Structures are given as C-alpha cells and as structure tokens.
Amino acid sequence: MHWYKVTNDNQIDSPALLVYPDRIQHNINCMLQQVDGDTRRLFPHVKTHKMREVVEMQMQAGIEKFKCATLAELEMCLSIGVKEILVAYQMVGPKVGRLIQMVQQYPTADISSLVDNLESANALATAFKNANLTAKVYLDIDNGMHRTGYPLNEDTFDMVKALTEIPNLHFKGLHLYDGQFRSKDVVERKKGSDQAFSPAYPLFAKIYQELGITATVISGGSPAFSPAAARSNICCSPGTTLLWDYGYAQMVSEIPFQWAALLLTRVISKPTQGIVTMDLGHKAVGSENPIGKRIHFLNLEGYEVYKHSEEHLVVKVSNWEDIRVGEVFYGVPHHVCPSVALHEEAHIIRDNEWVENWEVIARKRKITI
C-alpha cells in the first residue's frame, strides 16, 4: 500500500487536511542533521503547521527555541511551555498591548519581537516602560528581500547602538531572512545567500568589539537552510521543513525532507467528457500560485487543473471513464503554509489509518489574549 493511502478514508469528510507524524519526525531528524545535532542552532518557525503537537515533537527532540509570525502562534507556544520565542514581526497598534499581556502572563518565558526603525522601537519601549517591563528585540535586517528590515550597510551599527541606548529596551540580536534566493541549483542558491549575508560579518564583530554584545543571529528560512546551516554560530529558522510541500521539494532537493501533509479530496461531478470536478476549492488549498501550481496529485496521472473557484477544482483527465463520482484523491499542496491555515483540524494518519485529530489552533488570529 502506498504510504499516503488511508484505509478508513471513507470516514473522513472532504476536503480534509491529513498529517503524517512519522514523516514529521523524519523531517525533524533531517533538520537536526543539517546542524550536526546542535539543537542550540535551531530556531524553527511554527507558521507552517500552527499545531501544538508539532511543537511538542520538536521539544521532545531537544529543540528549545522557536520563531512565530502571529500572536496566536506565540500564545500557542507559550501554552505548552516553550521558554524562548521570537515573534518575527514588528509590533504595531493593538499588537503591542497584546504582547505585553503575554509577557505578563508568562513571566519566565524569553519573549522577543522585531524592530526595524527607531520610532517603532521607542514606541514599544515606552509601552513596556508603562507596564514596568523591558521589551526584548531583534533588529530585523533587510539583506536584499526588500520586504521588511533595516538596510544592511555602513549605518547598521549606528542603528544597533541606538537601540542599546533606549531605556526599557533590550537588544538581543539580528534577524536576517533571505527568502529571495530560490534557485533549484543549491550551488547558485548558496552563492546568492552567502553574498547577501557576507556584509553582516563585520557588523557582528563591531557589535562585540565596541558594545561588548555577542549578538544572537537568526537566519536560514527553508530556501536558505542549507547555506545558513553551513555557517558557524548562526541560528537557523526553517519552518516549511516540518511538513514540506511540492513547491519546495522542486527547489530544495539537496535535503531529503518528506511530504508530511496532504489534502484529501473527492470527485463530486463528471459534468462532461474528460472533465471531473473535485471539492478542493480556494477555501481548502493555498491559491496564490498560478492555477496549475496549487496541488500535485499522488494517485492521478495525465491531468490538468484548469479551473478553480471557492468550492470547486475542475480538472481535465485522460482516464475519465475510469474515475467515479465519490472517488478519493490525495494531493500535495504546492504551498503548504496557507493550505494548512484553511483547515480547523488535521486528520492524523498512523500506519495508513486515521486515528485522531489535531487542532490547527494558531490559524486563529487570537486564542485568548
């Protein structure tokens, strides 16, 4: 039997998210191998899976530090005992107050967030001062992606120094994300990542020499995990690696991660010759990619996805006569992160059997705080 087949799939309503914990464990082991077993160098992101149980699996493997993108993800991690976590997002508006509430509720946890400008840093520090607290921050560095961050140039040290002089603000280190390097060729991907990262080395040295601070450096998301892992004293923060997806499997082939999350769908109609319609609409699978790059079916050949709407996926198939209404198909999402966030729960598959469900709790914008 194929690894993905579920013997009791007739009990699973569709569309559904399937998660395979044994394959997650394999991926955790691969992450550890990349850093030679040094769990101190792993700062994995939780944004892909958004599940307590997946964080707990990593904690059982000795991983103690995590990264998140939302305050719901932060609360999820804190609720199960994570002791060090970075919210890789700059806090603005009501998020500042919510962050303070979590710091107050979990006083023993090491909680930090990102800043990339002095105005935001001062506003954060003032809010923490008013609560008799100190805000812990990493300086978000833009080393070429141009999405967020302070430029990596001759002025960056002055920005770090200014952060260290703000009352009620504790500078912890630097966050450098270089997700712009997406070549399928690992040599080219590493070359681009290394070139973008190289100006940071004299900055680290100057921070230590002039400020006496050994800055923690967090880098290496999933596309740049290989080059980041090859650098000494750098924390790596891959996230998609836990579940993996079809898109990254085509790009990052040098590490043997396994698909650990699939989408189960059924044929609901055969409206005309050569066409089948499945119940895998926009509300069930990440749909930001071109229509032909949203799902890769494992048990269907000779097909072309050509129409997609909120509740329907319309597919041209070569074996139309052989497919029946109600038939189950298993697909790997091209982009697993937004796909997981569309599902309230994951159906857990062990030894080809659905045995329980895990709540995708951090798909919420707010859990309790």
Secondary structure, DSSP 8 states (H G I E B T S, - for coil): --TT--TTGGGS-SSEEEE-HHHHHHHHHHHHHHTTT-GGGB--B-TTT--HHHHHHHHHTT--EEEESSHHHHHHHHHTT--EEEEEEE--THHHHHHHHHHHHSTTSEEEEEE-SHHHHHHHHHHHHHTT--EEEEEEEESS--SSSEE-STTHHHHHHHHHTSTTEEEEEEEE--TT---SSHHHHHHHHHHHHTTHHHHHHHHHHHH----EEEE--STTHHHHHTSTT-EE---GGGT--HHHHHH--SS-----EEEEEEEEEEEETTEEEES--TTTS--SS-TTSSEEESS--SEEEEEE-SS-EEEEES-GGG--TT-EEEEEESSHHHHHTT-SEEEEEETTEEEEEEE-GGGSS-S--
